Amino acid sequence: MGTQATHVLAADYGAGSGRMVRGSFDGNKISLQEVHRFSNDPVQLRDGLYWDFLRLFHELKQGIVKGTQELTQPVRSIAVDTWGVDYGLLDGAGRLCSNPRHYREPRNSKWMEETLRIVNEAELYTMSGVLPQQINTVFQLIGSLRENAEGLRPDMRMLFMPDLFHFYLSGQQACEYTIASTSGLLHAGEARWNESLLGRLGVPETLFPPLVQTGTVLGQLTDDLCEELRTGPMQVISVGSHDTASALAAIPASDPNFAFISCGTWSLMGVERDTPILDEQSRKLGFTNEGTVSGKVRTLKNRSGLWLLQECKRQWERENKAFTHQELVQLANSVSAHQCFVLPGDTVYLPPGDMPERIRRQCRSSGQTIPDSIGAIVRCILESLALEFRQTLDELELVTGSRPHVIHMVGGGVQNRLLCQFTANATGIPVVAGPVEATSAGNCMLQLVAHGEVSSSSEVRGIVAASFSLDTYEPEDRASWQEAYEIYQSLNQQLAKGSN
């Protein structure tokens, strides 16, 4: 990499871990170097589950220090992306009112029910384009406002998680469109707060700062941070502040008819479209419509992703059974196929806790073989995820009228080669896996677009394809996976009847 490379910093916060990546662009390719990694551990207090924002901002500062060392050219800018829906409240002096609440809080179901008594599910979906789920910002916000009505002041502002980091980096308050599009508070498919919805719910419009588009330069790193961190000035830029939006921007697709899976703690599976799908079929099938960095719409489904495996790993560590992810994959590969399945999206798996026992319990209650080893549980999870992807692909075809030719799978989940192969097997179409750090790559590339180093977001994908190695998985064992899918569908119907 020559001395004239352009350097940018991407802070990528997932729901389980965070990282600071330095991107270096030589005019043709981008290289990524992870300079700092840390866990993101929510904190359970007596009154609820919180994100530890102070620690997360501390880690951001450590990443800036590490990311600016030993360079012949200065870092030009920094941008933050995070998971969706969560937010913090600031008072008029820009002070954080409290640590942000966690979307997995059980209290959210209560506020969802109360909100839907004012605006029903179908109407809310049509107005916002966002599928009503208890994690949604709109329900969390109603809870915050109802519980703290007397403490709400006209000078308070709400910032989504990446916007909150950007505020403390630059001093500027703004909400970037792609992260705001996860909230259920915008007009469907538009970068506008939904004043009608806010009015009906009694949410003051003064709570919301201006919306900005991807690529907006918010300002400079504040003088006090430059002094504290002993770093030079750099711009603070809003990229695709929702991690999925940045990841989607970096998908190296050559065929426009593709589906994507951004696989991490959550797996988000969907397609790019010009307009949202707001009909009743789409709502009942569980699709949501969120914004892309180019102003289009990603019609997608939030799936549970590697959350089940992460929680199992944590439980086994509590039991003094520590395994690497690679060791868990090897154990799964050594047991027989298609012994049992679970529904990864079942709400029983939403809270943290003893995940292996919940998996065994669901297998027992549905009359399946009970996974009696760690390998069997891991295989059950991975096969179930792949079958869930198959179901989502079939549903995407129903709502869009088109079946994708290929699946582009990005994110940390692509390191799980068994899951990639299972996904190709279950769906019957090729899976192109990579890049692993699609979110960081997209974050960095979108900063380069803002700097004028790259001409457009459409050019981003070509540069990403030239910069990273990709793996293609072709479908195998089609007949046995079709049989497994039929069993999975029966299980779906069985559990659906049981919940009625």
Secondary structure, 3 states (H helix, E strand, C coil): CCCCCEEEEEEEECCCEEEEEEEEECCCCEEEEEEEEEECCCEEECCEEECCHHHHHHHHHHHHHHHCCCCCCCEEEEEEEECCCCEEEECCCCCECCCCECCCCCHHHHHHHHHHCCCCHHHHHHHHCCCCCCCCHHHHHHHHHHHCHHHCCCCCEEEEHHHHHHHHHHCCCCEEHHHHCCCCCECCCCCCECHHHHHHHCCCHHHCCCEECCCEEEEECCHHHHHHHCCCCCEEEECCCEHHHHHHHCCCCCCCCEEEEEECCCEEEEEEECCCCCCHHHHHHCCEEEECCCCCEEEEEEECCCHHHHHHHHHHHHCCCCCCHHHHHHHHHCCCCCCCCCCCCCHHHCCCCCHHHHHHHHHHHCCCCCCCCHHHHHHHHHHHHHHHHHHHHHHHHHHHCCCCCEEEEECHHHHCHHHHHHHHHHHCCCEEECCCCHHHHHHHHHHHHHHCCCCCHHHHHHHHHHHCCCEEECCCCHHHHHHHHHHHHHHHHHHHHHHC
